[in-house]
Amino acid sequence: MKFSQETLGSSRPSPPTTIMLERDTAYLLLRKSFRDDDSRTGYLGIGKYEITADPGLKQKFFQLAEVLSSRPLPSPRPGRHQNVIRYDFELGGVDHSGVYDLSLGSEFNARLRPFAEIRDELLSRGSPVIGLHPKLQAEASPGAITILLTIINTGRTPLELVGPSGWGRADEGSQATVTVGITSLDGADWLYDLDEEHLVDDRDKYAKVISIHPDQSVRLKFRYPVEERGRLAGKYSVAARMSAIILAPSEFQGVIETGLDSGTLVY
């Protein structure tokens, strides 16, 4: 059984979230998550998680299949921006596959709640086969702000992603971005988009492709000059989000989006 939450009709669709049941093992492929959905910040999890499915978890998969096979479902309208559920499963000897556009209303869609329950259970209890956890730290020094980005491979599979030479700005349509916001108590803020130009160390090693072995990490250092030191005196909150292009493994290729946990900066 396989179910995915996706976005259609967008020039930049959101990465899908997929849950699967294969015999006695359940999987979650989570390519987009934020601890705080409103601000799109904070790390929740990115990767492929697996767990041995107990009877209760299996029942939730079958509940989802029963709902999606209980009646004819409307297909997405061409060219329209919409959230959908893509499904592919066998139930009672009959194969079911298609895309449901969530247009039947809240009463029917509420019966699809097992999708979120399965996702949350796998995220909280599953073991990462593929796992990516970026962390960020900002430090102040005379005339500059140094931003340290650490990318940890928390899974059992080697990772490769596009390096800073392929990073750009989110407001210019780049798919690979790391945006860092630094905000003062009085609301003044500064925004930095990490890029190759400001990469301090290991430019030759990591600029094009970042490769990370299981249980290993890579740390990238970026330095940005700061003028008018007096304007930056005080304590600041730091928040960030990352959109990365995964090159390997093949089953996880494509764009992922995640928030990074917040921190503080004293200047």
Backbone torsions as a table, in degrees:
resi	resn	phi	psi	omega
1	MET	NA	139.5	-179.1
2	LYS	-144.2	130.9	178.9
3	PHE	-135.6	137.8	-179.9
4	SER	-134.1	137.5	168.1
5	GLN	-93.2	124.3	-175.3
6	GLU	-137.2	169.8	173.8
7	THR	-120.8	130.5	178.2
8	LEU	-115.9	161.4	174.2
9	GLY	75.0	23.8	180.0
10	SER	-124.3	143.3	176.7
11	SER	-69.1	-21.7	176.8
12	ARG	-134.8	77.1	-175.9
13	PRO	-66.3	151.1	176.7
14	SER	-69.3	144.6	176.1
15	PRO	-59.4	139.3	-177.7
16	PRO	-73.4	155.7	170.2
17	THR	-113.6	126.9	-171.7
18	THR	-125.9	136.5	171.9
19	ILE	-120.7	143.5	-177.4
20	MET	-140.4	148.1	171.7
21	LEU	-124.9	118.2	177.7
22	GLU	-123.6	102.2	-175.4
23	ARG	57.0	-111.5	-176.1
24	ASP	-102.9	12.8	-178.1
25	THR	-122.0	132.2	176.3
26	ALA	-108.0	146.2	-178.0
27	TYR	-130.7	149.0	171.3
28	LEU	-127.2	126.2	170.5
29	LEU	-108.0	105.6	-175.1
30	LEU	-109.2	111.5	-176.4
31	ARG	-109.6	-6.7	178.9
32	LYS	-148.2	126.3	175.9
33	SER	-164.0	146.4	175.9
34	PHE	-138.4	138.7	176.2
35	ARG	-65.3	-35.4	176.2
36	ASP	-118.2	103.6	-176.3
37	ASP	-66.1	-31.8	-177.7
38	ASP	-66.2	-46.1	-179.1
39	SER	-91.3	-8.4	-177.8
40	ARG	56.0	44.3	177.8
41	THR	-130.6	169.5	177.9
42	GLY	84.3	133.3	-177.5
43	TYR	-86.0	133.3	176.9
44	LEU	-117.4	-40.8	179.1
45	GLY	159.4	143.1	175.1
46	ILE	-143.5	129.1	176.3
47	GLY	146.4	-163.9	175.4
48	LYS	-113.8	121.1	-176.8
49	TYR	-114.1	144.2	179.1
50	GLU	-131.5	155.2	178.4
51	ILE	-156.4	147.9	172.0
52	THR	-71.6	122.6	-173.1
53	ALA	-80.9	118.2	174.7
54	ASP	-81.1	171.5	-177.8
55	PRO	-56.6	-36.4	-179.7
56	GLY	-65.2	-41.4	179.5
57	LEU	-69.2	-41.4	177.1
58	LYS	-59.6	-40.0	-178.8
59	GLN	-61.2	-35.9	178.3
60	LYS	-65.7	-38.1	174.9
61	PHE	-61.6	-44.7	-178.6
62	PHE	-68.6	-33.4	175.1
63	GLN	-61.0	-43.2	179.2
64	LEU	-63.2	-43.1	178.8
65	ALA	-64.1	-40.1	-179.7
66	GLU	-64.1	-39.6	178.7
67	VAL	-64.6	-46.2	-175.4
68	LEU	-74.4	-12.4	176.7
69	SER	-107.8	5.9	-172.9
70	SER	-80.3	-16.5	-177.7
71	ARG	-163.2	163.0	174.2
72	PRO	-62.5	137.6	-176.6
73	LEU	-112.8	138.2	177.6
74	PRO	-68.5	143.6	178.0
75	SER	-90.4	157.6	179.2
76	PRO	-59.9	147.1	176.5
77	ARG	-84.4	132.0	-177.6
78	PRO	-58.2	137.4	174.4
79	GLY	77.6	1.4	-177.2
80	ARG	-99.3	135.1	176.9
81	HIS	-74.1	121.6	-175.3
82	GLN	-159.8	150.3	173.0
83	ASN	-88.8	140.2	-175.6
84	VAL	-139.2	165.7	168.6
85	ILE	-118.3	122.5	175.8
86	ARG	-97.9	133.7	-174.8
87	TYR	-135.2	152.0	178.6
88	ASP	-156.5	109.2	-177.4
89	PHE	-157.9	166.0	174.5
90	GLU	-116.9	131.3	-179.3
91	LEU	-142.7	123.3	179.6
92	GLY	61.5	33.1	179.2
93	GLY	79.8	5.9	-179.4
94	VAL	-117.3	132.7	177.2
95	ASP	-84.6	136.6	177.5
96	HIS	-128.0	130.4	174.9
97	SER	-152.2	146.5	-179.7
98	GLY	165.5	-167.5	-179.8
99	VAL	-134.5	124.0	179.4
100	TYR	-106.1	130.9	-172.6
101	ASP	-94.6	13.8	175.5
102	LEU	61.8	25.8	-174.8
103	SER	-93.9	2.9	-178.0
104	LEU	-82.0	-4.6	175.2
105	GLY	103.3	168.9	-171.4
106	SER	-66.0	-33.6	-177.7
107	GLU	-64.9	-46.0	178.0
108	PHE	-69.6	-43.8	-176.2
109	ASN	-65.3	-27.0	177.7
110	ALA	-63.2	-24.3	179.2
111	ARG	-74.8	-8.5	177.3
112	LEU	-90.4	9.3	-178.6
113	ARG	-56.2	-30.2	177.6
114	PRO	-54.3	-26.5	178.2
115	PHE	-58.7	-50.8	-179.5
116	ALA	-65.7	-36.1	179.7
117	GLU	-66.1	-41.3	177.2
118	ILE	-64.8	-45.4	179.2
119	ARG	-57.4	-47.6	-176.5
120	ASP	-66.6	-38.4	179.9
121	GLU	-66.5	-42.2	179.0
122	LEU	-67.7	-35.9	179.4
123	LEU	-68.5	-36.6	-176.9
124	SER	-83.5	-31.3	-173.8
125	ARG	-118.1	-10.7	-175.5
126	GLY	-76.1	157.7	177.0
127	SER	-97.8	131.4	-177.3
128	PRO	-75.7	113.0	170.1
129	VAL	-74.8	-43.5	172.1
130	ILE	-121.2	131.6	-178.2
131	GLY	-150.0	132.5	177.8
132	LEU	-130.8	126.0	-179.4
133	HIS	-133.7	99.6	176.2
134	PRO	-85.5	141.3	176.3
135	LYS	-129.1	151.0	-175.8
136	LEU	-134.3	142.4	177.3
137	GLN	-139.3	137.6	178.5
138	ALA	-116.9	136.9	-179.8
139	GLU	-129.6	143.8	178.5
140	ALA	-103.2	140.5	174.3
141	SER	-142.2	164.9	-178.1
142	PRO	-54.6	117.3	175.7
143	GLY	78.1	8.6	-176.8
144	ALA	-157.9	157.1	168.9
145	ILE	-117.3	127.5	178.2
146	THR	-104.9	129.0	-180.0
147	ILE	-114.2	122.3	-179.7
148	LEU	-105.7	117.9	178.0
149	LEU	-109.0	116.9	178.0
150	THR	-109.2	125.6	179.7
151	ILE	-112.7	118.0	-174.8
152	ILE	-106.8	133.2	172.0
153	ASN	-90.7	103.0	-177.0
154	THR	-91.4	-0.3	-176.3
155	GLY	-100.8	-163.6	-178.9
156	ARG	-108.8	9.9	-173.6
157	THR	-124.3	134.3	176.0
158	PRO	-58.5	145.0	-179.1
159	LEU	-117.8	145.0	168.9
160	GLU	-135.6	135.2	176.2
161	LEU	-140.9	157.8	-180.0
162	VAL	-62.2	132.5	-178.1
163	GLY	-86.1	-177.4	-173.0
164	PRO	-58.0	-23.1	177.9
165	SER	-65.7	-19.6	178.3
166	GLY	-104.6	8.5	179.3
167	TRP	-89.7	149.7	178.7
168	GLY	-144.6	-150.0	-178.3
169	ARG	-108.3	137.2	-179.9
170	ALA	-63.6	-37.0	-178.1
171	ASP	-73.8	-5.5	175.3
172	GLU	-107.3	9.2	174.4
173	GLY	88.8	7.7	180.0
174	SER	-67.3	140.3	178.4
175	GLN	-83.0	-28.4	178.8
176	ALA	-106.5	113.4	-177.8
177	THR	-147.0	149.2	167.1
178	VAL	-130.7	109.8	-176.0
179	THR	-108.0	125.6	-177.1
180	VAL	-117.3	126.0	177.5
181	GLY	-111.1	132.5	178.0
182	ILE	-120.8	120.8	-171.6
183	THR	-126.4	134.7	178.6
184	SER	-87.6	169.4	180.0
185	LEU	-64.1	-27.9	-179.7
186	ASP	-90.6	7.7	173.4
187	GLY	96.2	-5.9	176.0
188	ALA	-69.4	141.7	-178.3
189	ASP	-143.1	159.1	177.8
190	TRP	-131.8	142.1	-177.0
191	LEU	-122.1	131.3	179.8
192	TYR	-125.3	133.4	171.9
193	ASP	-106.9	112.5	-176.1
194	LEU	-64.7	138.2	-177.2
195	ASP	-152.8	172.5	-177.1
196	GLU	-63.9	-33.9	-177.1
197	GLU	-58.2	-35.4	-175.9
198	HIS	-102.0	7.9	176.2
199	LEU	-72.8	125.6	-172.0
200	VAL	-89.8	-52.1	-173.7
201	ASP	-113.1	157.0	171.1
202	ASP	57.6	34.3	-178.5
203	ARG	-61.3	-43.7	-179.1
204	ASP	-66.1	-30.9	-174.9
205	LYS	-80.8	-37.8	-170.0
206	TYR	-119.3	-4.0	-172.2
207	ALA	-60.9	-43.9	-175.2
208	LYS	-88.7	-49.6	-177.6
209	VAL	-135.6	133.1	175.2
210	ILE	-103.2	118.1	179.2
211	SER	-111.5	131.6	-176.6
212	ILE	-135.3	123.7	177.4
213	HIS	-78.7	160.1	178.1
214	PRO	-54.1	138.8	179.2
215	ASP	61.8	19.8	176.2
216	GLN	-117.1	169.7	179.6
217	SER	-141.8	160.5	175.1
218	VAL	-126.0	133.3	178.5
219	ARG	-114.3	127.3	178.4
220	LEU	-113.0	135.7	-178.8
221	LYS	-113.1	128.6	178.0
222	PHE	-122.4	139.6	179.8
223	ARG	-127.1	130.7	-179.4
224	TYR	-121.7	127.8	178.9
225	PRO	-68.0	146.0	178.7
226	VAL	-125.3	124.0	176.1
227	GLU	-99.2	166.0	178.3
228	GLU	54.0	65.8	-175.6
229	ARG	-51.3	-37.2	-176.2
230	GLY	-60.8	-29.4	-179.9
231	ARG	-68.8	-20.5	-174.3
232	LEU	-106.0	9.5	-180.0
233	ALA	-69.1	136.9	176.5
234	GLY	125.7	-163.9	-176.8
235	LYS	-110.3	138.4	-174.3
236	TYR	-131.6	149.9	170.8
237	SER	-93.2	146.9	-177.7
238	VAL	-124.5	129.3	176.6
239	ALA	-138.1	154.1	-176.7
240	ALA	-154.2	159.0	171.8
241	ARG	-139.9	154.3	-173.3
242	MET	-133.2	134.8	169.3
243	SER	-120.4	119.1	-174.1
244	ALA	-124.3	153.2	175.4
245	ILE	-104.8	112.6	179.9
246	ILE	-83.8	129.0	178.9
247	LEU	-98.2	-32.4	-179.7
248	ALA	-152.9	145.4	7.8
249	PRO	-74.7	163.7	-173.2
250	SER	-62.3	-35.2	-177.4
251	GLU	-71.7	-10.5	-179.6
252	PHE	-118.6	15.2	179.6
253	GLN	-63.0	147.9	178.0
254	GLY	120.4	-165.3	-173.8
255	VAL	-90.4	137.0	169.5
256	ILE	-121.3	152.6	178.2
257	GLU	-133.4	132.4	-179.4
258	THR	-151.7	152.2	169.3
259	GLY	-86.4	162.1	174.8
260	LEU	-116.5	145.8	-178.5
261	ASP	-62.4	144.0	-177.0
262	SER	-74.4	161.4	176.8
263	GLY	-149.1	-167.5	179.0
264	THR	-129.8	157.5	178.0
265	LEU	-136.6	129.0	175.9
266	VAL	-110.9	122.9	-178.2
267	TYR	-118.3	NA	NA
